[in-house]
């Protein structure tokens, strides 16, 4: 009995040691999660020491917050996400610059290039080499993280695809659309693309004729315009941001875009504050926004990537757009103000 008990006890002890060895060895044999390519080890260490980063962005919280959660989980750096419209962000940054009370570290908005050079740091994020050339500021102050193509849009329940105009001149023959065509009230970038394509005199006359013939309605907000066409309040948008039309389509709404010459292109950009309270975290955050991981996430909602190694959603979006004449541009703040005055005149805004 005693010998049997001793043998049994010894066997249990050996089994226990063997199991312990397995549990100890398991982590060593398990594959550790791969470090994301956008993380720069020495920059990560400095960013962790700073502890946080403040992001100014015009991207809605439904998209922005989940995206920055990926960054927080990968780095351990807390993100203070402050969302507002482009104009509000520009005004806030201007006030901070005048009072020398800097709060923002990195900004993500299509109007970053309109900030004064002194406000934006020059930087060279490693991931920038993977974005299209036109999405890289020659002065290294901003980089494009999504492509903001401009194109007309339509409600697929109200307009047949085969009835869509093939040129902007063709809009003049669509008398059945009188009062049913809309445009967003700040689409001066689209207007400049029209001037560049047709020549200013001919482009101005064409826009005046379209406005007069179709009684084009001016709306406030690009997302509101996309929703209005998707809901059937208007049959057609003379122009809108393709990614927003795409976003509505992906949500199941009866809407789509079509591409005609010219397709104006500018970018949702990232820029870093030259006096950032958390400069290393800002640089790491900007590199993240340019990464394949971040752009793949953003593409799920219809944003169009600036990286060739990220597939757009749907996959044929870029192909359809690039079949037309694409005109990339980045206007300064003064150029935008002058262009907006001309736009207001053409669309009879008061």
ZADO-1210 file (C-alpha; in nm, 4 decimals, padded with zeros to 6 digits):
<atoms>
<atom x="00.0000" y="00.0000" z="00.0000" code="UNK" pos="1"/>
<atom x="00.2708" y="00.2485" z="00.1023" code="UNK" pos="2"/>
<atom x="00.4871" y="00.1542" z="-00.1991" code="UNK" pos="3"/>
<atom x="00.1880" y="00.1916" z="-00.4360" code="UNK" pos="4"/>
<atom x="00.1027" y="00.5329" z="-00.2903" code="UNK" pos="5"/>
<atom x="00.4634" y="00.6457" z="-00.3239" code="UNK" pos="6"/>
<atom x="00.4779" y="00.5372" z="-00.6879" code="UNK" pos="7"/>
<atom x="00.1452" y="00.7101" z="-00.7575" code="UNK" pos="8"/>
<atom x="00.2677" y="01.0286" z="-00.5912" code="UNK" pos="9"/>
<atom x="00.5902" y="01.0217" z="-00.7881" code="UNK" pos="10"/>
<atom x="00.4005" y="00.9749" z="-01.1133" code="UNK" pos="11"/>
<atom x="00.1731" y="01.2693" z="-01.0341" code="UNK" pos="12"/>
<atom x="00.4734" y="01.4853" z="-00.9489" code="UNK" pos="13"/>
<atom x="00.6462" y="01.3963" z="-01.2765" code="UNK" pos="14"/>
<atom x="00.3241" y="01.4688" z="-01.4678" code="UNK" pos="15"/>
<atom x="00.2903" y="01.8020" z="-01.2915" code="UNK" pos="16"/>
<atom x="00.6479" y="01.8983" z="-01.3755" code="UNK" pos="17"/>
<atom x="00.5949" y="01.8014" z="-01.7382" code="UNK" pos="18"/>
<atom x="00.2792" y="02.0124" z="-01.7621" code="UNK" pos="19"/>
<atom x="00.4542" y="02.3042" z="-01.5954" code="UNK" pos="20"/>
<atom x="00.7364" y="02.2783" z="-01.8455" code="UNK" pos="21"/>
<atom x="00.4867" y="02.2843" z="-02.1297" code="UNK" pos="22"/>
<atom x="00.3166" y="02.5970" z="-01.9969" code="UNK" pos="23"/>
<atom x="00.6498" y="02.7695" z="-01.9436" code="UNK" pos="24"/>
<atom x="00.7717" y="02.6753" z="-02.2909" code="UNK" pos="25"/>
<atom x="00.4493" y="02.7651" z="-02.4720" code="UNK" pos="26"/>
<atom x="00.5019" y="03.1422" z="-02.4849" code="UNK" pos="27"/>
<atom x="00.8569" y="03.0949" z="-02.6131" code="UNK" pos="28"/>
<atom x="00.7311" y="02.8763" z="-02.8963" code="UNK" pos="29"/>
<atom x="00.4268" y="03.0937" z="-02.9762" code="UNK" pos="30"/>
<atom x="00.4642" y="03.3587" z="-03.2447" code="UNK" pos="31"/>
<atom x="00.4621" y="03.7122" z="-03.1108" code="UNK" pos="32"/>
<atom x="00.2370" y="03.9587" z="-03.2971" code="UNK" pos="33"/>
<atom x="00.4287" y="04.1275" z="-03.5760" code="UNK" pos="34"/>
<atom x="00.5150" y="04.4914" z="-03.5176" code="UNK" pos="35"/>
<atom x="00.3247" y="04.7098" z="-03.7685" code="UNK" pos="36"/>
<atom x="00.5513" y="04.8434" z="-04.0426" code="UNK" pos="37"/>
<atom x="00.4535" y="05.2044" z="-03.9637" code="UNK" pos="38"/>
<atom x="00.5962" y="05.1870" z="-03.6109" code="UNK" pos="39"/>
<atom x="00.9462" y="05.3344" z="-03.5855" code="UNK" pos="40"/>
<atom x="01.0946" y="05.1916" z="-03.2624" code="UNK" pos="41"/>
<atom x="01.2922" y="05.4982" z="-03.1532" code="UNK" pos="42"/>
<atom x="00.9989" y="05.7262" z="-03.2383" code="UNK" pos="43"/>
<atom x="00.7613" y="05.4982" z="-03.0498" code="UNK" pos="44"/>
<atom x="00.9762" y="05.5197" z="-02.7382" code="UNK" pos="45"/>
<atom x="00.9772" y="05.9000" z="-02.7557" code="UNK" pos="46"/>
<atom x="00.6015" y="05.9098" z="-02.8248" code="UNK" pos="47"/>
<atom x="00.5331" y="05.6870" z="-02.5238" code="UNK" pos="48"/>
<atom x="00.7369" y="05.9234" z="-02.3088" code="UNK" pos="49"/>
<atom x="00.5137" y="06.2101" z="-02.4272" code="UNK" pos="50"/>
<atom x="00.2118" y="05.9952" z="-02.3429" code="UNK" pos="51"/>
<atom x="-00.0509" y="06.1499" z="-02.5667" code="UNK" pos="52"/>
<atom x="-00.1278" y="06.3230" z="-02.8952" code="UNK" pos="53"/>
<atom x="-00.4018" y="06.5723" z="-02.9879" code="UNK" pos="54"/>
<atom x="-00.5563" y="06.5199" z="-03.3315" code="UNK" pos="55"/>
<atom x="-00.7656" y="06.7853" z="-03.5068" code="UNK" pos="56"/>
<atom x="-00.9775" y="06.6275" z="-03.7806" code="UNK" pos="57"/>
<atom x="-01.2797" y="06.6910" z="-04.0004" code="UNK" pos="58"/>
<atom x="-01.3445" y="06.3155" z="-04.0272" code="UNK" pos="59"/>
<atom x="-01.6637" y="06.2140" z="-03.8479" code="UNK" pos="60"/>
<atom x="-01.6329" y="06.0329" z="-03.5155" code="UNK" pos="61"/>
<atom x="-01.7894" y="05.7128" z="-03.6537" code="UNK" pos="62"/>
<atom x="-01.4835" y="05.6708" z="-03.8746" code="UNK" pos="63"/>
<atom x="-01.2212" y="05.8583" z="-03.6765" code="UNK" pos="64"/>
<atom x="-01.2574" y="05.7061" z="-03.3307" code="UNK" pos="65"/>
<atom x="-01.2268" y="05.3383" z="-03.4379" code="UNK" pos="66"/>
<atom x="-00.9286" y="05.4277" z="-03.6554" code="UNK" pos="67"/>
<atom x="-00.7422" y="05.5984" z="-03.3722" code="UNK" pos="68"/>
<atom x="-00.8238" y="05.3109" z="-03.1386" code="UNK" pos="69"/>
<atom x="-00.5985" y="05.0984" z="-03.3622" code="UNK" pos="70"/>
<atom x="-00.3191" y="05.3515" z="-03.3062" code="UNK" pos="71"/>
<atom x="-00.3748" y="05.3611" z="-02.9291" code="UNK" pos="72"/>
<atom x="-00.3697" y="04.9829" z="-02.8969" code="UNK" pos="73"/>
<atom x="-00.0545" y="04.9502" z="-03.1071" code="UNK" pos="74"/>
<atom x="00.1408" y="05.2275" z="-02.9327" code="UNK" pos="75"/>
<atom x="-00.0025" y="05.2821" z="-02.5866" code="UNK" pos="76"/>
<atom x="-00.0211" y="05.6551" z="-02.6709" code="UNK" pos="77"/>
<atom x="-00.3503" y="05.8226" z="-02.5744" code="UNK" pos="78"/>
<atom x="-00.5312" y="06.0066" z="-02.8548" code="UNK" pos="79"/>
<atom x="-00.7292" y="06.3244" z="-02.7857" code="UNK" pos="80"/>
<atom x="-00.9569" y="06.3361" z="-03.0895" code="UNK" pos="81"/>
<atom x="-01.1180" y="06.6717" z="-03.1664" code="UNK" pos="82"/>
<atom x="-01.3525" y="06.6740" z="-03.4622" code="UNK" pos="83"/>
<atom x="-01.4907" y="06.9880" z="-03.6314" code="UNK" pos="84"/>
<atom x="-01.5641" y="07.1265" z="-03.9781" code="UNK" pos="85"/>
<atom x="-01.2688" y="07.2426" z="-04.1866" code="UNK" pos="86"/>
<atom x="-01.3429" y="07.6138" z="-04.1414" code="UNK" pos="87"/>
<atom x="-01.3759" y="07.5765" z="-03.7652" code="UNK" pos="88"/>
<atom x="-01.0436" y="07.3918" z="-03.7433" code="UNK" pos="89"/>
<atom x="-00.8666" y="07.6557" z="-03.9517" code="UNK" pos="90"/>
<atom x="-01.0066" y="07.9289" z="-03.7273" code="UNK" pos="91"/>
<atom x="-00.9084" y="07.7464" z="-03.4108" code="UNK" pos="92"/>
<atom x="-00.5515" y="07.6952" z="-03.5295" code="UNK" pos="93"/>
<atom x="-00.5258" y="08.0618" z="-03.6298" code="UNK" pos="94"/>
<atom x="-00.6324" y="08.1716" z="-03.2805" code="UNK" pos="95"/>
<atom x="-00.3858" y="07.9317" z="-03.1168" code="UNK" pos="96"/>
<atom x="-00.1044" y="08.0647" z="-03.3357" code="UNK" pos="97"/>
<atom x="-00.1837" y="08.4281" z="-03.2505" code="UNK" pos="98"/>
<atom x="-00.2009" y="08.3605" z="-02.8762" code="UNK" pos="99"/>
<atom x="00.0914" y="08.1147" z="-02.8798" code="UNK" pos="100"/>
<atom x="-00.1209" y="07.8600" z="-02.6936" code="UNK" pos="101"/>
<atom x="-00.0691" y="07.5487" z="-02.9003" code="UNK" pos="102"/>
<atom x="-00.3064" y="07.2584" z="-02.8347" code="UNK" pos="103"/>
<atom x="-00.2986" y="07.0557" z="-03.1561" code="UNK" pos="104"/>
<atom x="-00.0259" y="06.8125" z="-03.2594" code="UNK" pos="105"/>
<atom x="-00.1469" y="06.6740" z="-03.5936" code="UNK" pos="106"/>
<atom x="-00.4295" y="06.7713" z="-03.8262" code="UNK" pos="107"/>
<atom x="-00.6203" y="06.5552" z="-04.0758" code="UNK" pos="108"/>
<atom x="-00.8325" y="06.7624" z="-04.3144" code="UNK" pos="109"/>
<atom x="-00.8492" y="06.8508" z="-04.6859" code="UNK" pos="110"/>
<atom x="-00.7580" y="07.2126" z="-04.6040" code="UNK" pos="111"/>
<atom x="-00.4281" y="07.1579" z="-04.4210" code="UNK" pos="112"/>
<atom x="-00.2330" y="07.2914" z="-04.7213" code="UNK" pos="113"/>
<atom x="-00.4065" y="07.6271" z="-04.6702" code="UNK" pos="114"/>
<atom x="-00.2333" y="07.6800" z="-04.3356" code="UNK" pos="115"/>
<atom x="00.0632" y="07.9188" z="-04.3280" code="UNK" pos="116"/>
<atom x="00.3960" y="07.7431" z="-04.3803" code="UNK" pos="117"/>
<atom x="00.5181" y="07.8645" z="-04.0404" code="UNK" pos="118"/>
<atom x="00.2425" y="07.6654" z="-03.8687" code="UNK" pos="119"/>
<atom x="00.3359" y="07.3330" z="-04.0313" code="UNK" pos="120"/>
<atom x="00.6518" y="07.1363" z="-03.9628" code="UNK" pos="121"/>
<atom x="00.8567" y="06.9964" z="-04.2491" code="UNK" pos="122"/>
<atom x="00.8842" y="06.6207" z="-04.2068" code="UNK" pos="123"/>
<atom x="00.9605" y="06.3038" z="-04.3995" code="UNK" pos="124"/>
<atom x="00.7432" y="06.0137" z="-04.2791" code="UNK" pos="125"/>
<atom x="00.8787" y="05.6794" z="-04.4058" code="UNK" pos="126"/>
<atom x="00.5333" y="05.5655" z="-04.5239" code="UNK" pos="127"/>
<atom x="00.5051" y="05.8687" z="-04.7552" code="UNK" pos="128"/>
<atom x="00.7092" y="05.6911" z="-05.0226" code="UNK" pos="129"/>
<atom x="00.4129" y="05.4571" z="-05.0747" code="UNK" pos="130"/>
<atom x="00.1538" y="05.7216" z="-05.1666" code="UNK" pos="131"/>
<atom x="00.0972" y="05.8681" z="-05.5129" code="UNK" pos="132"/>
<atom x="00.3380" y="06.1440" z="-05.6111" code="UNK" pos="133"/>
<atom x="00.0687" y="06.4133" z="-05.6297" code="UNK" pos="134"/>
<atom x="-00.0215" y="06.3349" z="-05.2671" code="UNK" pos="135"/>
<atom x="00.3209" y="06.4501" z="-05.1464" code="UNK" pos="136"/>
<atom x="00.3733" y="06.8201" z="-05.0866" code="UNK" pos="137"/>
<atom x="00.6991" y="06.9277" z="-05.2563" code="UNK" pos="138"/>
<atom x="00.7729" y="07.1375" z="-04.9462" code="UNK" pos="139"/>
<atom x="00.7176" y="06.8332" z="-04.7182" code="UNK" pos="140"/>
<atom x="00.4564" y="07.0029" z="-04.4998" code="UNK" pos="141"/>
<atom x="00.1555" y="06.7811" z="-04.5795" code="UNK" pos="142"/>
<atom x="00.0806" y="06.4378" z="-04.7267" code="UNK" pos="143"/>
<atom x="-00.2399" y="06.2949" z="-04.8750" code="UNK" pos="144"/>
<atom x="-00.3995" y="06.0076" z="-04.6827" code="UNK" pos="145"/>
<atom x="-00.7120" y="05.9751" z="-04.8970" code="UNK" pos="146"/>
<atom x="-00.7933" y="06.0938" z="-05.2492" code="UNK" pos="147"/>
<atom x="-01.0771" y="06.3443" z="-05.2750" code="UNK" pos="148"/>
<atom x="-01.1981" y="06.3083" z="-05.6330" code="UNK" pos="149"/>
<atom x="-01.4735" y="06.5395" z="-05.7629" code="UNK" pos="150"/>
<atom x="-01.7449" y="06.3975" z="-05.9871" code="UNK" pos="151"/>
<atom x="-02.1186" y="06.4312" z="-06.0525" code="UNK" pos="152"/>
<atom x="-02.3582" y="06.1924" z="-05.8791" code="UNK" pos="153"/>
<atom x="-02.7131" y="06.0729" z="-05.9390" code="UNK" pos="154"/>
<atom x="-03.0024" y="05.8881" z="-05.7786" code="UNK" pos="155"/>
<atom x="-03.0258" y="05.5531" z="-05.9549" code="UNK" pos="156"/>
<atom x="-03.4024" y="05.5321" z="-05.8937" code="UNK" pos="157"/>
<atom x="-03.4628" y="05.8655" z="-06.0664" code="UNK" pos="158"/>
<atom x="-03.2072" y="05.8640" z="-06.3477" code="UNK" pos="159"/>
<atom x="-03.1113" y="05.5807" z="-06.5798" code="UNK" pos="160"/>
<atom x="-02.7416" y="05.5213" z="-06.6336" code="UNK" pos="161"/>
<atom x="-02.7805" y="05.5379" z="-07.0107" code="UNK" pos="162"/>
<atom x="-02.9330" y="05.8876" z="-06.9783" code="UNK" pos="163"/>
<atom x="-02.6333" y="06.0385" z="-06.7990" code="UNK" pos="164"/>
<atom x="-02.4505" y="06.3262" z="-06.9726" code="UNK" pos="165"/>
<atom x="-02.1192" y="06.2375" z="-07.1291" code="UNK" pos="166"/>
<atom x="-01.9884" y="06.5946" z="-07.1096" code="UNK" pos="167"/>
<atom x="-02.0795" y="06.8998" z="-06.9048" code="UNK" pos="168"/>
<atom x="-02.2171" y="07.0565" z="-07.2235" code="UNK" pos="169"/>
<atom x="-02.4723" y="06.7729" z="-07.2309" code="UNK" pos="170"/>
<atom x="-02.6250" y="06.9027" z="-06.9064" code="UNK" pos="171"/>
<atom x="-02.7755" y="07.1866" z="-07.1101" code="UNK" pos="172"/>
<atom x="-03.0024" y="06.9394" z="-07.2899" code="UNK" pos="173"/>
<atom x="-03.1464" y="06.7916" z="-06.9695" code="UNK" pos="174"/>
<atom x="-03.4478" y="07.0230" z="-06.9352" code="UNK" pos="175"/>
<atom x="-03.6309" y="06.7543" z="-06.7376" code="UNK" pos="176"/>
<atom x="-03.3824" y="06.8165" z="-06.4551" code="UNK" pos="177"/>
<atom x="-03.4758" y="07.1812" z="-06.3998" code="UNK" pos="178"/>
<atom x="-03.4739" y="07.2459" z="-06.0233" code="UNK" pos="179"/>
<atom x="-03.3569" y="06.8889" z="-05.9565" code="UNK" pos="180"/>
<atom x="-02.9798" y="06.9483" z="-05.9817" code="UNK" pos="181"/>
<atom x="-02.7763" y="07.0504" z="-05.6755" code="UNK" pos="182"/>
<atom x="-02.4219" y="07.1487" z="-05.5891" code="UNK" pos="183"/>
<atom x="-02.2425" y="07.2191" z="-05.2615" code="UNK" pos="184"/>
<atom x="-02.1830" y="07.5864" z="-05.1924" code="UNK" pos="185"/>
<atom x="-01.8045" y="07.5708" z="-05.1588" code="UNK" pos="186"/>
<atom x="-01.7181" y="07.3660" z="-05.4670" code="UNK" pos="187"/>
<atom x="-01.4727" y="07.6262" z="-05.5948" code="UNK" pos="188"/>
<atom x="-01.2119" y="07.3517" z="-05.6449" code="UNK" pos="189"/>
<atom x="-01.4432" y="07.1887" z="-05.9007" code="UNK" pos="190"/>
<atom x="-01.4929" y="07.5293" z="-06.0653" code="UNK" pos="191"/>
<atom x="-01.1146" y="07.5726" z="-06.0944" code="UNK" pos="192"/>
<atom x="-01.0853" y="07.2300" z="-06.2559" code="UNK" pos="193"/>
<atom x="-01.3513" y="07.3379" z="-06.5075" code="UNK" pos="194"/>
<atom x="-01.1553" y="07.6553" z="-06.5829" code="UNK" pos="195"/>
<atom x="-00.8320" y="07.4576" z="-06.6246" code="UNK" pos="196"/>
<atom x="-00.9993" y="07.2095" z="-06.8594" code="UNK" pos="197"/>
<atom x="-01.2106" y="07.4430" z="-07.0747" code="UNK" pos="198"/>
<atom x="-01.0168" y="07.7664" z="-07.0343" code="UNK" pos="199"/>
<atom x="-01.1500" y="08.0286" z="-06.7934" code="UNK" pos="200"/>
<atom x="-01.3726" y="08.2176" z="-07.0361" code="UNK" pos="201"/>
<atom x="-01.5379" y="07.9070" z="-07.1853" code="UNK" pos="202"/>
<atom x="-01.5597" y="07.7343" z="-06.8445" code="UNK" pos="203"/>
<atom x="-01.7241" y="08.0388" z="-06.6872" code="UNK" pos="204"/>
<atom x="-01.9788" y="08.0656" z="-06.9712" code="UNK" pos="205"/>
<atom x="-02.0603" y="07.6926" z="-06.9511" code="UNK" pos="206"/>
<atom x="-02.1200" y="07.7057" z="-06.5765" code="UNK" pos="207"/>
<atom x="-02.3371" y="08.0189" z="-06.6131" code="UNK" pos="208"/>
<atom x="-02.5458" y="07.8447" z="-06.8808" code="UNK" pos="209"/>
<atom x="-02.5901" y="07.5287" z="-06.6684" code="UNK" pos="210"/>
<atom x="-02.6952" y="07.7336" z="-06.3639" code="UNK" pos="211"/>
<atom x="-02.9393" y="07.9416" z="-06.5697" code="UNK" pos="212"/>
<atom x="-03.0851" y="07.6508" z="-06.7683" code="UNK" pos="213"/>
<atom x="-03.1272" y="07.3985" z="-06.4877" code="UNK" pos="214"/>
<atom x="-03.1857" y="07.6372" z="-06.1937" code="UNK" pos="215"/>
<atom x="-02.9119" y="07.4624" z="-05.9963" code="UNK" pos="216"/>
<atom x="-02.9778" y="07.4552" z="-05.6199" code="UNK" pos="217"/>
<atom x="-02.6879" y="07.5395" z="-05.3867" code="UNK" pos="218"/>
<atom x="-02.6638" y="07.3235" z="-05.0729" code="UNK" pos="219"/>
<atom x="-02.4637" y="07.3580" z="-04.7524" code="UNK" pos="220"/>
<atom x="-02.2285" y="07.0652" z="-04.6843" code="UNK" pos="221"/>
<atom x="-02.0903" y="06.7900" z="-04.9062" code="UNK" pos="222"/>
<atom x="-02.2269" y="06.5099" z="-04.6898" code="UNK" pos="223"/>
<atom x="-02.5679" y="06.6794" z="-04.6859" code="UNK" pos="224"/>
<atom x="-02.5536" y="06.6982" z="-05.0667" code="UNK" pos="225"/>
<atom x="-02.4647" y="06.3293" z="-05.0952" code="UNK" pos="226"/>
<atom x="-02.7498" y="06.2377" z="-04.8625" code="UNK" pos="227"/>
<atom x="-02.9964" y="06.4607" z="-05.0470" code="UNK" pos="228"/>
<atom x="-02.9243" y="06.2914" z="-05.3815" code="UNK" pos="229"/>
<atom x="-02.9280" y="05.9466" z="-05.2210" code="UNK" pos="230"/>
<atom x="-03.2677" y="06.0242" z="-05.0637" code="UNK" pos="231"/>
<atom x="-03.4122" y="06.1443" z="-05.3945" code="UNK" pos="232"/>
<atom x="-03.4523" y="06.5089" z="-05.2914" code="UNK" pos="233"/>
<atom x="-03.2481" y="06.5871" z="-05.6017" code="UNK" pos="234"/>
<atom x="-03.1965" y="06.3706" z="-05.9069" code="UNK" pos="235"/>
<atom x="-02.8381" y="06.4789" z="-05.9701" code="UNK" pos="236"/>
<atom x="-02.5432" y="06.6538" z="-05.8060" code="UNK" pos="237"/>
<atom x="-02.3563" y="06.8641" z="-06.0605" code="UNK" pos="238"/>
<atom x="-02.0502" y="06.7793" z="-05.8535" code="UNK" pos="239"/>
<atom x="-01.9646" y="06.6290" z="-05.5162" code="UNK" pos="240"/>
<atom x="-01.6878" y="06.4426" z="-05.3379" code="UNK" pos="241"/>
<atom x="-01.6865" y="06.0957" z="-05.4922" code="UNK" pos="242"/>
<atom x="-01.5973" y="05.9293" z="-05.1633" code="UNK" pos="243"/>
<atom x="-01.9200" y="06.0596" z="-05.0040" code="UNK" pos="244"/>
<atom x="-02.1325" y="05.9332" z="-05.2921" code="UNK" pos="245"/>
<atom x="-01.9437" y="05.6064" z="-05.2556" code="UNK" pos="246"/>
<atom x="-02.0140" y="05.6033" z="-04.8812" code="UNK" pos="247"/>
<atom x="-02.3888" y="05.6399" z="-04.9469" code="UNK" pos="248"/>
<atom x="-02.3780" y="05.3649" z="-05.2084" code="UNK" pos="249"/>
<atom x="-02.1967" y="05.1267" z="-04.9725" code="UNK" pos="250"/>
<atom x="-02.4658" y="05.1875" z="-04.7115" code="UNK" pos="251"/>
<atom x="-02.7244" y="05.0596" z="-04.9632" code="UNK" pos="252"/>
<atom x="-02.8608" y="05.3928" z="-05.0878" code="UNK" pos="253"/>
<atom x="-02.9698" y="05.4183" z="-05.4554" code="UNK" pos="254"/>
<atom x="-02.6905" y="05.6465" z="-05.5720" code="UNK" pos="255"/>
<atom x="-02.3708" y="05.6360" z="-05.7752" code="UNK" pos="256"/>
<atom x="-02.1190" y="05.8660" z="-05.9405" code="UNK" pos="257"/>
<atom x="-01.9987" y="05.8918" z="-06.2979" code="UNK" pos="258"/>
<atom x="-01.6753" y="06.0365" z="-06.4298" code="UNK" pos="259"/>
<atom x="-01.6497" y="06.3078" z="-06.6946" code="UNK" pos="260"/>
<atom x="-01.3688" y="06.5407" z="-06.7981" code="UNK" pos="261"/>
<atom x="-01.2480" y="06.7040" z="-06.5822" code="UNK" pos="262"/>
<atom x="-01.2204" y="06.5132" z="-06.2544" code="UNK" pos="263"/>
<atom x="-01.0705" y="06.7486" z="-05.9983" code="UNK" pos="264"/>
<atom x="-00.8538" y="06.5816" z="-05.7357" code="UNK" pos="265"/>
<atom x="-00.7271" y="06.7040" z="-05.4041" code="UNK" pos="266"/>
<atom x="-00.6455" y="06.5186" z="-05.0850" code="UNK" pos="267"/>
<atom x="-00.7427" y="06.4631" z="-04.7272" code="UNK" pos="268"/>
<atom x="-00.4091" y="06.5537" z="-04.5729" code="UNK" pos="269"/>
<atom x="-00.2018" y="06.5149" z="-04.2601" code="UNK" pos="270"/>
<atom x="00.0202" y="06.7922" z="-04.1294" code="UNK" pos="271"/>
<atom x="00.2153" y="06.8311" z="-03.8054" code="UNK" pos="272"/>
<atom x="00.2225" y="07.1428" z="-03.5895" code="UNK" pos="273"/>
<atom x="00.5637" y="07.3111" z="-03.5996" code="UNK" pos="274"/>
<atom x="00.5121" y="07.3873" z="-03.2282" code="UNK" pos="275"/>
<atom x="00.3420" y="07.0623" z="-03.1358" code="UNK" pos="276"/>
<atom x="00.3184" y="06.9979" z="-02.7601" code="UNK" pos="277"/>
<atom x="00.3835" y="06.6284" z="-02.8388" code="UNK" pos="278"/>
<atom x="00.6011" y="06.6361" z="-03.1535" code="UNK" pos="279"/>
<atom x="00.7208" y="06.2738" z="-03.1539" code="UNK" pos="280"/>
<atom x="00.3698" y="06.1359" z="-03.1027" code="UNK" pos="281"/>
<atom x="00.2503" y="06.3663" z="-03.3826" code="UNK" pos="282"/>
<atom x="00.5106" y="06.2313" z="-03.6255" code="UNK" pos="283"/>
<atom x="00.4217" y="05.8742" z="-03.5374" code="UNK" pos="284"/>
<atom x="00.0499" y="05.9509" z="-03.5794" code="UNK" pos="285"/>
<atom x="00.1116" y="06.1034" z="-03.9228" code="UNK" pos="286"/>
<atom x="00.3126" y="05.7989" z="-04.0324" code="UNK" pos="287"/>
<atom x="00.0263" y="05.5785" z="-03.9124" code="UNK" pos="288"/>
<atom x="-00.2255" y="05.7706" z="-04.1255" code="UNK" pos="289"/>
<atom x="-00.0134" y="05.7063" z="-04.4334" code="UNK" pos="290"/>
<atom x="00.0206" y="05.3367" z="-04.3574" code="UNK" pos="291"/>
<atom x="-00.1396" y="05.0489" z="-04.5404" code="UNK" pos="292"/>
<atom x="-00.3222" y="04.9506" z="-04.2221" code="UNK" pos="293"/>
<atom x="-00.4864" y="05.2907" z="-04.1743" code="UNK" pos="294"/>
<atom x="-00.5790" y="05.3358" z="-04.5403" code="UNK" pos="295"/>
<atom x="-00.7234" y="04.9838" z="-04.5619" code="UNK" pos="296"/>
<atom x="-00.9426" y="05.0650" z="-04.2620" code="UNK" pos="297"/>
<atom x="-01.0547" y="05.3963" z="-04.4149" code="UNK" pos="298"/>
<atom x="-01.1348" y="05.2307" z="-04.7492" code="UNK" pos="299"/>
<atom x="-01.4089" y="05.0261" z="-04.5797" code="UNK" pos="300"/>
<atom x="-01.6243" y="05.3388" z="-04.5589" code="UNK" pos="301"/>
<atom x="-01.5592" y="05.4470" z="-04.9155" code="UNK" pos="302"/>
<atom x="-01.2560" y="05.6712" z="-04.8719" code="UNK" pos="303"/>
<atom x="-01.0278" y="05.6321" z="-05.1702" code="UNK" pos="304"/>
<atom x="-00.6673" y="05.5382" z="-05.0802" code="UNK" pos="305"/>
<atom x="-00.3575" y="05.7204" z="-05.2008" code="UNK" pos="306"/>
<atom x="-00.1543" y="05.3988" z="-05.1813" code="UNK" pos="307"/>
<atom x="-00.1363" y="05.1605" z="-05.4771" code="UNK" pos="308"/>
<atom x="-00.1165" y="04.8602" z="-05.2428" code="UNK" pos="309"/>
<atom x="-00.4585" y="04.9329" z="-05.0882" code="UNK" pos="310"/>
<atom x="-00.7695" y="04.8274" z="-05.2804" code="UNK" pos="311"/>
<atom x="-01.0483" y="05.0828" z="-05.3036" code="UNK" pos="312"/>
<atom x="-01.4028" y="04.9871" z="-05.2075" code="UNK" pos="313"/>
<atom x="-01.5572" y="04.9002" z="-05.4506" code="UNK" pos="314"/>
<atom x="-01.2389" y="04.7926" z="-05.6312" code="UNK" pos="315"/>
<atom x="-01.3277" y="04.9626" z="-05.9619" code="UNK" pos="316"/>
<atom x="-01.3630" y="05.3164" z="-05.8189" code="UNK" pos="317"/>
<atom x="-01.0151" y="05.4376" z="-05.9122" code="UNK" pos="318"/>
<atom x="-01.0340" y="05.2749" z="-06.2566" code="UNK" pos="319"/>
<atom x="-01.3626" y="05.4488" z="-06.3363" code="UNK" pos="320"/>
<atom x="-01.2321" y="05.7860" z="-06.2188" code="UNK" pos="321"/>
<atom x="-00.8979" y="05.7625" z="-06.3946" code="UNK" pos="322"/>
<atom x="-01.0710" y="05.6880" z="-06.7245" code="UNK" pos="323"/>
<atom x="-01.1448" y="06.0616" z="-06.7294" code="UNK" pos="324"/>
<atom x="-00.9005" y="06.3533" z="-06.7239" code="UNK" pos="325"/>
<atom x="-00.7877" y="06.3886" z="-06.3618" code="UNK" pos="326"/>
<atom x="-00.6514" y="06.7283" z="-06.2532" code="UNK" pos="327"/>
<atom x="-00.4732" y="06.7233" z="-05.9145" code="UNK" pos="328"/>
<atom x="-00.4343" y="07.0564" z="-05.7367" code="UNK" pos="329"/>
<atom x="-00.3745" y="07.2171" z="-05.3974" code="UNK" pos="330"/>
<atom x="-00.4844" y="07.5786" z="-05.3656" code="UNK" pos="331"/>
<atom x="-00.3506" y="07.8212" z="-05.1073" code="UNK" pos="332"/>
<atom x="-00.5784" y="07.9993" z="-04.8629" code="UNK" pos="333"/>
<atom x="-00.5709" y="08.3222" z="-05.0663" code="UNK" pos="334"/>
<atom x="-00.6465" y="08.1337" z="-05.3880" code="UNK" pos="335"/>
<atom x="-00.9418" y="07.9615" z="-05.2219" code="UNK" pos="336"/>
<atom x="-01.0866" y="08.2942" z="-05.1031" code="UNK" pos="337"/>
<atom x="-01.0630" y="08.4455" z="-05.4507" code="UNK" pos="338"/>
<atom x="-01.2087" y="08.1312" z="-05.6095" code="UNK" pos="339"/>
<atom x="-01.4980" y="08.1244" z="-05.3653" code="UNK" pos="340"/>
<atom x="-01.5935" y="08.4810" z="-05.4577" code="UNK" pos="341"/>
<atom x="-01.6059" y="08.3791" z="-05.8245" code="UNK" pos="342"/>
<atom x="-01.8085" y="08.0671" z="-05.7393" code="UNK" pos="343"/>
<atom x="-02.0580" y="08.2774" z="-05.5448" code="UNK" pos="344"/>
<atom x="-02.0996" y="08.5079" z="-05.8447" code="UNK" pos="345"/>
<atom x="-02.1583" y="08.2192" z="-06.0851" code="UNK" pos="346"/>
<atom x="-02.4112" y="08.0461" z="-05.8621" code="UNK" pos="347"/>
<atom x="-02.5691" y="08.3750" z="-05.7552" code="UNK" pos="348"/>
<atom x="-02.4972" y="08.3171" z="-05.3870" code="UNK" pos="349"/>
<atom x="-02.5476" y="08.6163" z="-05.1617" code="UNK" pos="350"/>
</atoms>
